[in-house]
Amino acid sequence: MKLKKETREELIRSIKRYADEELEVEIGDLKAGLLLDYCLEEIGPSVYNEAIKDAQAYFLGKVEDLEGSCYEPELGYWPKRDR
């Protein structure tokens, strides 16, 4: 997974802060970057796959209801005029 440079830098800062505040361990940019790379490679695909499944389920639900939400009655001119 390729991240934009700015995003990667923000994530590294966040990891360093987390380590400092929650684990009471100071780590540098290199270690934080290595941890980020590990998470992206090891955990990222599982998160990505779940997100794809969620999106697929959402869109399949919308497609199943397509007729109900996008249906327009046909040949409606004369019934309206005959009222």
N, C-alpha and C positions, 0 to 999 in steps of 0.2 A: 504494500500500500504506500503510495507516494503522497506526501503531505506538502502543502505550500510551505515555503521557508518560514513565513511569519507564524503559521499555525504550529509548526514544529518548535519554534522558539518559545511560543506561549506555553505549549505543553511541557517543555523542559522546565520552564520556570515553575509551573504548577507542580510537577513531580518533586522538584527541589523543595518547594514550600511544604508539600505534604510530608516529605521525609523529615524535614526540620520540625514541623509542628506536631505531627501525629506519631512519628517514630523517634523523635528527639535524636536524629542523626543528620549531620550535615553531609551532603554529597555535592559534587561538582557537576559541571555541565556534561562531562564525558560519561560519568556513571548514569546520570539522569537520561542522557541520550541513548545509552545502551539499554536501559530499562524500558524506555519508550519503544525502541526497535523490537525488543523481545515481546512486549505486549501487542504491538501491531502484527507481528508475525505469528505469535502463538494464540492470542485471544481474538485478534481482529477478525479472522475468518468466521469464527463462531458467531460473533455479534453481527457481522455483515449478513450471514446466512439467515439468521433470525429476522433481521430487518427486511430482507427480501421476502421471506415467508409472510410476514405481517403485511407488507405492501401487496403481495399477490392475493392474500385473503381479502384485503380491503377492496381491491379492484375487481376480483371475481364476484364479490357481493354486489358491487355497483353494476356489473354486467348482467348478473342474474335479474336485477330489478330494472334493467334498461327498458323493457316494454312497458312496465308500469309507470316509470317516471318520464318516458319520452313518447308515449303513445298519443296520437292525435286521431280522433274519430274521422272516418272517411265519409265522403258523400254527405256532408252536413249542410249544404246550401239549402236544399228544398225543405228539409224538415224545419229549419229555422223560419223560412218564409211562410210555411203553411200554418204557423201558430196563430 
